[in-house]
Amino acid sequence: MNWPRWNPDLAGNARTLLLVAIVVVALGVAFVFLPSPWRGFNAGFGPEWDCTAQAKGGPTCIKKTGRQD
């Protein structure tokens, strides 16, 4: 079996490091831009409420205060 080895020629190592960097960037972009159950959760309340989903139990909701100029 031919196991991957770190060798000093750096040609194959550069490709491997580039591939790892691309995977890390792709996962970071997916984490930031894909919807998650905890982002934008309103639990059926209106836009004046700010709700956060909890792992166990019901959501925690806080009513937003009105803006006073």
Secondary structure, DSSP 8 states (H G I E B T S, - for coil): -------TT-HHHHHHHHHHHHHHHHHHHHHHHS--TTTT--TT--TTEEEE--SSSS-EEEE------
